[in-house]
Amino acid sequence: MAKKFNVIVNVPALQTNTPFTYIANDAIKNDIKIGSRVIVPFGKSERPIQGFVVGEETTNEFEGLKDIISVLEPEPLLNKELIELSEWLADQTYAFRVSCLNAMLPSLVKVNTKRFIKINETKITMETVLALLGEEQVTDLKVNELSFSQQKQLNQWIKDEFVTLKYVTEDSAKKKMINWLWPTMDLSEYEQEQKKLRKNATKQVELLNIIKTLDVKKGISQASILNDYGVGRSTLNTAVKNGWLVRKAVEQYRDPFEGRQMQLDQNLALNEEQQSAYNLITQAIEDKNAKPILVEGVTGSGKTEVYLQSIQQVIKKGKTALLLVPEISLTPLMVKRVRARFGTQVAVLHSGLSDGEKFDEWRRIVRNEVKVVVGARSAVFAPLRNIGIIIIDEEHSETYKQSDAPRYHARDVAIHRAKKFECPVVLGSATPSLESRSRVERGRYDFVKIQKRANQKALPNIQVIDMRQHLGDGYNENFSAPMVEEIRHRILRKEQVVLMLNRRGFSSFVMCRTCGFVLTCPNCDVSLTMHMDSRTMRCHYCGHEEAIPRLCKNCGSDKIRFFGTGTEKVQQQLAEIIPEARVLRMDVDTTRRKGAHERLLERFGNHEADILLGTQMIAKGLDFPDVTLVGVLNADTALELPDLRASERTFQLLTQVAGRAGRADKTGEVLIQTFNPDHYAIRLAQKQDYEDFFYKEMYLRHLGKYPPYYYTVLVSVSDRDERQALKNAYEMLNIIQPQLSANAIVLGPTAKSISKIKQKYYYQILIKYQREPKLHRALLEVLNKSQEKFRQGTRISIDSEPQNFL
């Protein structure tokens, strides 16, 4: 008897959280489980598409239901816990469930459906169809690329049955297969085979001698026989033909650690404060207490060692661990430490891996071949079973919030999963987010503080340089005399320097000094940034590039000037001021290639450079014993932004980057250049006084009625037609506002700070509230309305607890 399954279908233009019911016949019904990916027919055309099985029904009524075409894997890539999590995630983030399911899987796991045109040659000729559509459209039809007249004629042909549309699907999730060889005979049989050979068959004799040494159970890869032993391919093929060896294709994992040596290490002794944190965590593990634990530890306090020893306790209990880091630039450093402690039991998931590596690491986790997963934000969905601890390092980082649907925060997902597994979530930071720290005050999180560095060394001395008094030092707008002097001292002493500039590129914008014209992006409401390495002007929002102008596009003048500063420009200036300094630049542009983060950090760790110059990505996690000076060239960058978290992010960034100095035996110093030396975020970062900053910032948030005192939701509407975008924004407001009480605060619709991106105009509505029981239902109505608007060209998104409002 057939079975009925509920399937969430993957149709981008018609998303719904309602599953469709399909039948599975006897051939495949026992292979389908909750979480299986299946191919199902959809719509009147019965186009084959991917779906996820989210439920099973046992009734005997099958009339009118379509058959599941095929199941894609013998074992589901998503387990039942993750399927249930997707339902919660869709509800919490105002996203469609299929978006949540896709977000959980590695990017390689997708099904491509192609349409092609089949011609009824008795009614129409191939030449006629090709003349209208072209060969490319006939073999891979993309309707959105057809003109109106082409679509009209094609629809008429379909109606008249001159042509029909056919579909083919292709699963992009491919295993890596290699040829493997095993001996088939015992030693005496090989001796007999050798006696049969001609005397001049030296190559075959050599191969037989190699085969005799092989392990019968393990065998050997064909590549190893050909490359390591120098056996010719024809000789090997003859051996297989003669039955000396059996050859089979076997799966091989793509190893992200290939070629890297691993040195195992041992537990380090914990000091009194570390031991207190460890005791609190391990007690929660013993008690199966899922209450989050916030570990507030100064930079260099040894939080990572506490994490590792806590994970060790979990593994001893036969459970698994999940460790999240905020940036892929930090992943190599954390992975190195975790692998040194737990070896091959570690899997890694982050965007720096190839699609194939992510797919294979994911399957290692599914198959229970690992005990620890380390990764960035999306690793929070790792299909681990029996989780015993979830750790989120640098928990304050905004990168834990996903910017596209589903707009989840990894911390919230981790806490939800931890409740299922009855295990603690450990949140670690030197500068906790205000949300997390305020939850400690309300008793929702447990709390432990580590106030001393693990090596008992003092925190670095921090000096603030008032750039208003140093612009005339004779260098340039980026380097004060004290900064240059200290850099030179460090280089003379063979020590290292970390310099942070919070902007990439060469200059921020290009302006004509004759008419004031600024070169802007044709697609976005922003100026283009100059990049000297590619000799282009580039938009950091849509990727538009064009040549650096020689003449003004507005008036034709050649008086072009480049304003602002980027990492490229600072690198050039360093070469002029301190020519003997060896500089490594680390920003988005220099870390595009796979493994670039790790290679740059390895070079710096090997003293191949004196100065590491970078953007925010160098502010966290770096631990180099010879870094004795950290310089912040522009502390005011984030303060200039019209955002409620501007001061918090500035304080966090300065505190974090300051912690890169003096982490070993040598004393560290930090220089912060600023035009706002009296701003409380800079003044308190200089004192490393988180507690004072927390109470000051909480007071200001209370006055402004902002998080963590109020919840926030941001509804964004975009369209190529600005009037249509605004009209739809008011339509969404009319759905939401009647459901709100008088206590809610609604701001907008207003244009976003950058109102035009990629040829679309953006408007937003911000809702601030404390308790609005009808709001959730209203936002779900907006979500469902968004599908109708999507087909009309309008995009609507809902962001619960946005990290910025720009």
C-alpha positions in Angstrom: 0.0 0.0 0.0 1.2 3.5 -0.8 2.0 6.1 1.8 1.1 9.8 2.0 3.7 12.4 2.8 3.4 16.1 3.5 6.0 18.1 1.5 7.1 21.7 1.6 7.8 22.5 -2.1 10.6 24.8 -3.3 8.8 27.3 -5.5 10.4 30.8 -5.1 7.6 32.6 -6.9 4.8 30.9 -4.9 6.2 30.3 -1.4 3.8 29.0 1.3 4.1 27.5 4.7 1.4 25.0 3.9 2.7 21.6 2.9 1.3 19.7 -0.1 0.4 16.0 0.2 1.8 13.4 -2.2 1.8 9.6 -2.5 4.8 7.4 -2.4 4.5 4.1 -4.2 5.8 0.7 -2.9 9.2 1.1 -4.7 10.3 4.2 -2.7 7.9 4.6 0.3 10.2 2.9 2.8 13.2 5.1 1.7 11.3 8.3 2.5 11.7 9.7 6.0 11.0 13.0 7.8 13.6 15.3 6.4 14.1 13.6 3.1 14.6 15.6 -0.1 12.3 14.5 -2.8 11.4 15.4 -6.4 7.6 16.0 -6.8 5.4 17.2 -9.7 4.0 20.7 -9.1 1.3 22.7 -10.8 -0.8 22.1 -13.9 2.3 21.5 -15.9 3.5 19.0 -13.3 7.0 20.6 -13.3 9.4 18.4 -11.3 10.8 20.4 -8.3 12.5 19.7 -5.0 10.6 19.4 -1.8 11.2 18.5 1.8 9.2 15.8 3.6 7.9 17.4 6.9 5.2 14.9 7.8 3.7 11.5 7.2 0.0 10.5 7.1 -1.5 7.0 7.6 -5.0 7.4 6.1 -6.1 5.2 3.1 -7.5 8.1 1.1 -5.3 8.7 -2.0 -7.7 10.1 -4.6 -6.5 13.1 -6.6 -3.0 13.0 -5.1 0.2 13.0 -7.2 3.0 10.6 -6.9 6.4 11.5 -5.5 8.8 11.1 -8.5 12.0 10.2 -6.5 13.9 10.5 -3.3 17.3 12.1 -3.5 19.2 10.5 -0.6 18.9 7.2 1.2 19.4 9.0 4.5 17.9 12.5 5.1 20.4 15.4 5.4 18.0 17.0 7.9 16.9 15.2 11.0 13.5 15.5 12.7 14.8 18.0 15.2 15.9 20.4 12.4 12.6 19.9 10.5 10.7 21.0 13.7 13.2 23.8 14.1 12.4 25.1 10.6 8.7 25.5 11.6 9.7 27.6 14.7 12.2 29.6 12.7 9.7 30.5 9.9 7.3 31.7 12.6 9.8 33.7 14.5 11.6 35.4 11.6 8.5 35.9 9.4 10.0 33.8 6.6 8.6 31.0 4.5 9.5 27.5 5.7 11.3 26.5 2.5 13.7 29.4 2.9 14.5 28.1 6.4 15.0 24.6 5.2 17.3 25.8 2.4 19.3 28.0 4.8 20.0 24.9 6.9 21.7 23.0 4.1 25.0 23.5 2.4 24.7 25.5 -0.9 25.7 22.5 -3.0 22.4 20.8 -2.0 20.0 22.1 -4.6 18.1 20.8 -7.5 18.2 22.6 -10.8 15.1 22.2 -13.0 15.5 23.0 -16.7 12.7 23.5 -19.2 13.2 22.6 -22.8 10.8 22.8 -25.9 9.7 19.6 -27.6 8.5 20.2 -31.2 5.5 18.4 -32.8 7.2 18.1 -36.3 3.9 17.3 -38.0 2.6 20.8 -37.1 5.7 23.1 -37.0 9.3 23.0 -38.2 12.4 23.3 -36.0 13.6 26.2 -38.2 10.4 28.2 -37.4 10.9 27.7 -33.6 14.6 28.5 -33.8 13.9 31.7 -35.8 11.6 33.0 -33.0 13.4 31.8 -29.9 17.0 30.9 -30.8 18.8 27.6 -30.0 19.7 28.5 -26.4 16.1 29.2 -25.4 14.8 26.0 -27.1 17.3 23.8 -25.1 17.0 25.8 -21.8 13.9 28.0 -21.7 14.1 31.1 -19.5 10.7 32.8 -19.9 11.8 36.0 -18.1 14.4 36.6 -20.9 11.7 36.5 -23.7 10.1 39.6 -25.1 6.3 40.1 -24.9 5.8 39.1 -28.5 8.0 35.9 -28.1 6.0 34.9 -25.0 2.7 35.5 -26.8 3.7 33.4 -29.8 5.1 30.6 -27.6 1.9 30.5 -25.5 -0.2 30.2 -28.7 2.0 27.3 -30.0 1.6 25.5 -26.6 -2.2 26.0 -26.8 -2.3 24.7 -30.4 -0.1 21.7 -29.4 2.6 22.7 -31.9 5.1 22.5 -29.0 5.1 21.1 -25.4 7.3 22.0 -22.5 9.4 19.3 -20.9 11.3 19.3 -17.7 14.5 17.7 -16.5 16.0 17.9 -13.0 19.7 17.7 -11.9 20.8 17.3 -8.3 24.0 19.4 -7.8 25.0 17.5 -4.6 27.7 15.3 -6.0 29.9 13.0 -4.1 33.6 12.8 -4.9 34.4 9.4 -6.2 37.9 7.9 -6.7 39.1 4.5 -8.0 40.3 2.1 -5.3 42.2 -1.2 -5.7 42.3 -4.4 -3.6 44.4 -7.6 -4.0 42.3 -10.6 -5.0 44.8 -13.5 -4.3 47.0 -14.8 -1.6 50.8 -14.6 -1.7 51.4 -18.1 -3.2 48.9 -17.4 -6.1 50.8 -14.2 -6.9 54.0 -16.2 -7.0 52.4 -18.5 -9.5 51.3 -15.6 -11.6 54.8 -14.2 -11.6 56.3 -17.5 -12.9 53.9 -17.3 -15.9 55.3 -13.9 -17.0 57.8 -13.4 -19.8 61.3 -12.5 -18.6 61.1 -9.1 -20.3 57.8 -8.2 -18.6 59.6 -6.1 -16.0 56.8 -3.6 -15.4 54.3 -6.3 -14.5 56.9 -8.0 -12.3 57.4 -4.7 -10.4 53.6 -4.3 -10.0 53.2 -7.8 -8.7 55.9 -7.1 -6.1 54.0 -4.0 -5.0 50.7 -5.9 -4.8 52.2 -8.5 -2.5 52.9 -5.7 0.1 49.4 -4.3 0.1 46.9 -4.8 2.9 44.1 -7.0 1.6 41.4 -5.2 3.6 42.6 -1.6 3.2 43.7 -1.7 -0.4 45.2 1.4 -2.1 44.0 4.3 -4.2 44.6 4.0 -8.0 46.2 7.5 -7.8 48.7 6.3 -5.3 49.8 3.3 -7.4 50.2 5.5 -10.5 51.9 8.5 -8.8 53.7 7.2 -5.7 54.9 3.9 -7.2 55.3 5.1 -10.8 53.2 2.3 -12.3 52.0 3.0 -15.9 48.2 3.1 -16.5 48.3 0.3 -19.2 50.3 -2.0 -16.8 47.7 -1.3 -14.1 44.8 -2.0 -16.5 46.4 -5.3 -17.5 46.6 -6.3 -13.8 42.9 -5.6 -13.3 42.1 -7.5 -16.5 44.2 -10.5 -15.3 42.3 -10.5 -12.0 45.3 -9.6 -9.9 43.4 -6.5 -8.5 39.8 -5.6 -8.3 38.9 -1.9 -9.0 35.9 -0.1 -7.6 34.8 3.6 -7.4 34.6 4.6 -3.7 33.6 7.9 -2.1 36.3 10.2 -0.7 35.6 13.2 1.5 36.9 16.5 0.3 39.1 17.5 3.2 39.4 21.2 4.1 42.5 20.4 6.2 44.3 18.5 3.4 48.0 19.0 3.5 48.0 20.7 7.0 49.8 19.2 9.9 48.0 18.8 13.1 49.8 18.9 16.5 47.9 17.7 19.5 48.1 19.7 22.7 47.1 19.2 26.3 44.8 21.0 28.7 46.3 24.2 30.3 46.0 24.9 34.0 43.0 27.2 34.7 43.4 30.1 37.1 40.9 30.8 39.8 38.5 32.9 37.6 38.7 30.5 34.7 38.0 27.6 37.1 34.8 29.4 38.4 33.6 29.8 34.8 34.4 26.2 34.0 32.6 25.0 37.2 29.5 26.9 36.4 29.4 25.5 32.8 30.1 21.9 33.8 27.4 22.1 36.6 24.9 23.2 34.0 26.0 20.2 31.8 25.5 17.8 34.7 22.1 19.3 35.6 20.9 19.4 32.0 20.2 23.1 32.6 19.5 25.0 29.3 19.7 28.5 30.9 22.2 30.6 28.9 25.5 31.5 30.6 27.2 34.8 29.8 31.0 34.7 30.3 32.3 38.2 30.4 36.0 38.0 30.1 38.6 40.6 29.2 40.6 40.1 26.1 43.3 37.5 26.7 41.5 36.1 29.7 41.6 32.5 28.4 37.9 32.0 27.5 38.9 29.6 24.7 40.6 27.3 27.2 37.5 27.2 29.3 35.4 26.4 26.1 37.8 23.5 25.2 37.8 21.9 28.6 34.0 22.2 28.8 33.7 20.5 25.4 36.0 17.8 26.7 33.6 17.0 29.5 30.7 16.8 27.0 32.6 14.4 24.8 33.3 12.2 27.8 29.6 11.9 28.3 29.2 10.7 24.8 27.6 13.9 23.6 28.5 16.5 20.9 29.5 20.2 20.9 28.9 23.2 18.7 31.2 26.2 18.7 30.4 29.3 16.8 32.7 32.2 15.9 31.6 35.4 14.2 34.0 35.9 11.3 35.5 33.4 8.8 38.8 35.3 9.5 38.7 33.9 13.0 37.7 30.4 12.0 41.2 29.2 11.0 42.6 30.2 14.4 39.8 28.6 16.4 39.8 25.5 14.3 43.5 25.1 14.8 43.1 25.2 18.6 40.1 22.9 18.6 41.7 20.3 16.3 44.9 20.4 18.4 42.7 19.3 21.3 40.2 16.9 19.6 41.9 15.9 16.3 39.8 14.3 13.5 36.7 14.5 15.7 36.3 18.1 14.5 34.2 19.3 11.5 34.2 22.9 10.2 31.4 24.8 8.5 31.9 28.3 7.1 31.7 30.3 3.8 35.5 30.0 3.2 35.2 26.3 2.3 34.4 25.2 -1.3 30.8 23.9 -1.9 32.1 20.4 -2.1 34.0 20.6 1.2 30.9 22.0 3.0 28.8 19.2 1.5 31.2 16.5 2.7 31.7 18.1 6.2 27.9 18.2 6.5 27.6 14.5 5.7 30.3 13.6 8.2 28.2 15.3 10.8 25.0 13.6 9.6 26.8 10.2 9.8 27.9 10.9 13.4 31.5 10.7 12.4 32.4 13.9 14.4 32.0 15.1 17.9 32.7 18.9 17.6 31.5 21.4 14.9 33.3 24.8 14.6 31.8 27.4 12.3 30.4 30.8 11.5 26.7 31.8 11.8 25.0 29.1 9.6 26.8 26.3 11.5 24.2 26.8 14.2 22.1 24.4 12.0 24.7 21.7 12.0 22.8 18.3 12.1 24.5 17.2 15.3 22.6 14.7 17.5 22.7 14.6 21.3 24.2 18.1 21.7 25.8 18.6 25.1 26.9 22.3 24.8 26.6 25.2 22.4 29.2 28.0 22.6 29.0 31.3 20.9 32.3 33.2 21.0 32.3 37.0 20.6 28.6 36.8 21.1 28.2 40.6 20.7 29.1 40.5 17.0 26.4 41.7 14.6 27.6 39.1 12.0 25.5 36.5 14.0 22.4 38.1 12.5 21.5 37.0 9.0 20.6 39.9 6.7 18.5 37.8 4.2 15.5 35.6 4.7 15.3 33.9 7.1 16.6 36.8 9.2 17.6 34.8 12.2 20.0 35.6 15.0 22.3 32.6 15.7 22.1 33.2 19.4 18.3 32.8 19.4 18.5 29.6 17.3 21.2 28.2 19.6 19.0 28.9 22.7 16.0 27.2 21.1 18.0 24.1 20.1 19.6 24.0 23.6 16.2 23.7 25.2 15.4 20.7 23.0 18.7 19.0 24.0 18.6 20.3 27.7 22.2 21.7 27.4 23.8 25.0 28.3 24.5 27.8 25.8 27.7 29.6 26.7 27.9 33.2 25.4 31.4 34.6 25.6 32.7 38.2 25.1 34.9 40.9 26.5 32.1 43.4 25.5 28.8 41.6 25.7 25.8 43.0 23.7 23.5 45.2 25.7 20.7 42.7 25.1 22.7 39.8 26.7 24.0 41.8 29.6 20.5 43.2 30.4 19.2 39.6 30.5 21.7 38.9 33.2 20.3 41.9 35.2 16.8 40.4 34.8 17.9 36.9 35.9 17.3 35.3 32.5 21.0 34.4 32.0 23.6 33.1 34.5 26.7 35.2 34.7 30.4 34.8 35.4 33.2 37.4 35.0 36.9 36.9 34.2 38.7 40.1 35.0 42.3 39.1 34.6 44.4 37.9 31.7 45.2 34.2 31.7 49.0 34.9 31.8 48.5 37.4 34.7 49.9 40.2 32.4 48.3 43.6 32.6 46.0 44.9 29.9 47.7 47.2 27.4 48.1 50.8 28.1 45.7 52.8 25.9 46.5 56.3 24.7 44.0 58.5 22.8 45.5 60.9 20.2 43.4 64.0 19.5 43.8 64.4 15.7 42.6 68.0 15.9 46.0 68.8 17.4 48.1 66.6 15.1 46.9 67.4 11.6 49.9 69.6 11.0 52.5 67.0 12.1 53.9 66.9 8.6 52.8 63.4 7.6 49.3 63.1 6.2 45.6 63.0 7.4 46.0 59.4 8.6 49.2 59.4 10.7 49.9 61.5 13.6 53.6 62.0 14.8 53.1 59.8 17.9 51.7 57.0 15.8 54.6 57.1 13.3 57.1 57.3 16.1 55.7 54.3 18.0 55.5 52.2 14.8 59.2 52.9 14.0 60.2 51.9 17.6 58.4 48.6 17.3 60.1 47.8 13.9 63.5 48.6 15.3 62.9 46.2 18.2 61.7 43.5 15.7 58.2 43.6 17.2 55.0 43.6 15.3 52.2 46.2 14.8 48.4 45.8 14.0 46.8 48.8 12.4 43.1 49.0 11.9 41.3 51.3 9.5 37.5 50.8 9.2 37.3 51.3 5.5 38.6 49.4 2.5 39.5 50.7 -1.0 41.8 53.6 -1.8 39.5 56.6 -1.4 35.9 57.0 -0.4 34.8 59.2 -3.3 36.0 61.2 -6.3 35.0 64.8 -6.7 35.6 67.5 -9.4 37.1 70.6 -7.8 35.7 72.8 -10.6 32.0 72.0 -10.4 31.7 69.8 -7.3 30.4 66.7 -9.2 30.8 63.4 -7.3 31.0 60.2 -9.3 28.1 58.0 -8.1 26.8 54.5 -8.8 24.2 54.4 -11.6 22.4 51.6 -9.7 22.6 52.8 -6.1 22.4 56.1 -4.1 26.1 56.0 -3.1 29.4 57.3 -4.4 31.8 55.0 -6.0 35.0 53.9 -4.2 38.4 54.0 -5.9 40.4 50.8 -5.9 44.0 51.1 -7.1 44.7 47.4 -7.3 42.2 46.9 -10.1 42.4 50.6 -11.2 38.6 50.9 -11.0 35.8 52.8 -9.3 33.6 50.3 -7.5 30.3 50.2 -5.8 30.4 48.2 -2.5 26.6 47.6 -2.7 25.9 46.2 -6.2 29.5 45.5 -7.5 29.3 48.0 -10.4 32.7 48.9 -11.8 34.0 51.6 -14.2 37.4 53.1 -15.0 38.9 55.8 -12.9 37.9 59.1 -14.6 40.5 61.4 -16.1 38.0 64.1 -16.8 34.8 65.2 -15.0 31.7 63.6 -16.6 29.8 66.8 -15.8 31.9 69.7 -16.9 34.9 68.0 -18.6 37.5 69.5 -16.2 40.7 67.6 -15.4 40.7 68.9 -11.8 39.7 65.5 -10.3 40.5 64.9 -6.6 40.2 61.8 -4.5 38.8 62.2 -1.0 38.7 60.0 2.0 40.9 57.1 2.9 40.9 53.3 2.4 43.3 50.5 3.4 44.9 50.7 -0.1 45.8 54.3 0.4 47.1 53.8 3.9 49.3 51.0 2.6 50.7 53.4 0.1 51.2 56.1 2.7 53.0 53.7 5.0 55.4 52.8 2.2 56.2 56.5 1.8 56.5 57.3 5.6 58.2 54.1 6.8 59.7 52.5 3.6 61.5 49.8 5.6 58.2 48.4 7.0 56.8 45.2 5.5 53.0 45.5 5.4 50.3 42.9 4.9 46.8 44.2 4.0 43.8 42.3 5.2 40.4 43.4 3.9 37.6 42.1 1.8 39.6 42.7 -1.4 42.7 40.7 -0.3 40.7 37.8 1.2 38.4 36.9 -1.7 40.2 33.7 -2.6 39.7 30.5 -0.7 42.0 30.2 2.3 43.3 33.8 2.0 42.5 34.6 5.6 44.6 31.7 6.9 47.5 32.3 4.5 47.7 36.0 5.5 47.6 35.3 9.2 50.1 32.5 8.8 52.5 34.8 7.0 52.1 37.4 9.8 52.7 34.8 12.4 55.9 33.7 10.6 57.2 37.3 10.8 57.0 37.8 7.1 55.6 41.3 7.8 56.0 43.9 10.5 52.6 45.5 10.1 49.2 43.9 9.7 46.9 46.5 8.2 43.2 45.7 8.1 39.5 46.5 8.6 37.3 45.2 11.3 38.1 41.6 10.5 41.5 42.0 12.4 39.8 43.3 15.6 38.9 40.0 17.1 40.5 36.7 18.0 44.1 37.4 16.7 46.7 36.1 19.1 50.3 36.9 18.1 52.9 37.1 20.9 55.1 39.7 19.2 52.3 42.2 18.6 53.1 45.0 21.1 51.4 47.9 19.3 47.9 48.3 18.1 47.0 51.5 16.2 43.4 52.6 15.4 43.6 55.2 12.6 40.0 56.3 12.5 38.1 55.6 15.7 35.2 57.9 14.6 34.0 56.0 11.6 31.2 54.1 13.2 30.3 57.1 15.4 29.3 59.1 12.3 26.6 56.6 11.4 22.9 57.5 12.3 22.4 54.2 14.1 21.3 53.5 17.7 24.1 51.0 18.1 26.9 53.3 16.8 28.3 54.0 20.3 28.1 50.4 21.3 29.8 49.1 18.2 32.6 51.7 18.6 33.2 50.8 22.2 33.2 47.1 21.3 35.5 47.5 18.3 38.0 49.6 20.2 38.1 47.3 23.2 38.4 44.2 21.0 41.2 45.5 18.8 43.0 46.9 21.8 43.1 43.3 23.2 45.4 42.2 20.3 48.3 43.9 22.0 50.6 42.5 24.7 49.1 39.1 24.8 52.4 37.3 25.7 55.4 38.4 27.8 55.9 41.7 26.1 54.0 44.8 27.2 51.4 46.1 24.9 50.4 49.6 23.9 47.4 50.9 22.0 47.1 54.2 20.2 43.6 55.5 19.2 43.4 58.4 16.8 40.2 60.4 17.0 38.6 63.7 16.4 36.1 63.0 19.3 38.4 62.3 22.3 35.7 63.3 24.7 33.0 60.9 23.4 32.0 58.5 26.2 32.4 55.4 23.9 36.1 56.3 23.2 36.8 57.6 26.8 35.4 54.4 28.3 37.2 52.1 25.8 40.4 53.8 26.8 39.7 52.8 30.4 38.4 49.3 29.4 35.4 50.0 31.6 32.6 47.9 30.2 30.4 48.2 33.3 30.4 52.1 33.2 29.7 51.9 29.4 26.8 49.5 29.9 24.9 51.7 32.5 25.6 54.8 30.5 24.3 53.3 27.2 21.3 51.6 28.9 20.3 55.0 30.2 20.4 56.5 26.7 18.5 53.5 25.2 15.8 54.0 27.9 15.4 57.6 27.0 15.1 56.8 23.3 12.8 53.8 23.8 15.1 51.4 22.0 16.3 47.8 22.7 16.7 46.2 25.1 13.8 48.2 26.7 11.7 47.9 23.6 11.3 45.2 20.9 11.7 46.3 17.3 10.5 45.2 13.9 11.6 46.7 10.6 9.3 46.3 7.5 11.2 47.1 4.3 9.5 47.7 0.9 11.4 48.0 -2.4 10.5 48.5 -6.1 12.0 49.8 -9.3 9.3 52.4 -9.3 9.7 54.8 -6.3 6.0 55.7 -6.2 5.0 52.1 -6.2 7.4 51.3 -3.4 5.9 54.1 -1.2 2.4 53.2 -2.1 3.0 49.6 -1.0 4.7 50.7 2.2 1.5 52.6 3.2 -0.6 49.5 2.2 1.5 47.4 4.7 1.2 50.1 7.3 -2.6 50.0 6.9 -2.5 46.2 7.7 -0.3 46.6 10.8 -1.4 49.9 12.5 -5.0 48.9 13.3 -3.7 45.9 15.2 -1.4 48.0 17.5 -2.2 49.6 20.8 -1.6 53.3 21.6 1.6 52.3 23.4 3.4 51.1 20.2 5.6 53.6 18.4 5.5 53.5 14.6 8.1 55.5 12.5 7.6 55.7 8.8 7.2 54.9 6.0 10.4 56.8 5.4 13.1 56.3 2.7 16.1 54.3 3.9 19.4 56.1 4.6 20.6 54.7 1.3 17.4 54.9 -0.6 18.4 53.3 -3.9 20.3 50.1 -4.3 20.6 48.0 -7.4 18.1 50.1 -9.3 15.5 49.7 -6.5 14.0 52.3 -4.2 13.7 51.4 -0.5 11.2 52.5 2.1 10.9 51.2 5.7 8.5 51.2 8.7 10.0 50.8 12.2 7.8 49.5 15.0 8.9 49.8 18.6 6.8 48.0 21.2 6.8 46.2 24.6 3.7 44.0 24.4 1.6 43.8 21.3 -0.3 40.5 21.1 -2.0 41.2 17.7 1.2 42.3 16.0 2.5 38.8 15.2 -0.7 37.9 13.3 -0.6 41.2 11.4 3.0 40.6 10.3 2.1 37.1 9.1 -0.6 38.8 7.0 2.1 41.1 5.6 4.3 38.0 4.8 1.5 36.3 2.9 0.7 39.5 1.1 4.4 39.8 0.1 3.9 36.8 -2.3 1.3 38.6 -4.3 3.5 41.8 -4.4 6.5 39.7 -5.4 4.8 38.7 -8.6 4.1 42.4 -9.3 7.8 43.3 -8.8 7.6 44.6 -5.3 9.8 43.1 -2.5 8.6 43.2 1.1 10.8 41.9 4.0 10.2 41.7 7.7 13.2 41.9 10.1 12.5 41.1 13.8 15.1 42.8 16.0 17.2 44.3 13.2 20.8 45.0 14.0 20.8 48.3 12.2 18.2 50.7 10.7 20.3 52.2 7.9 
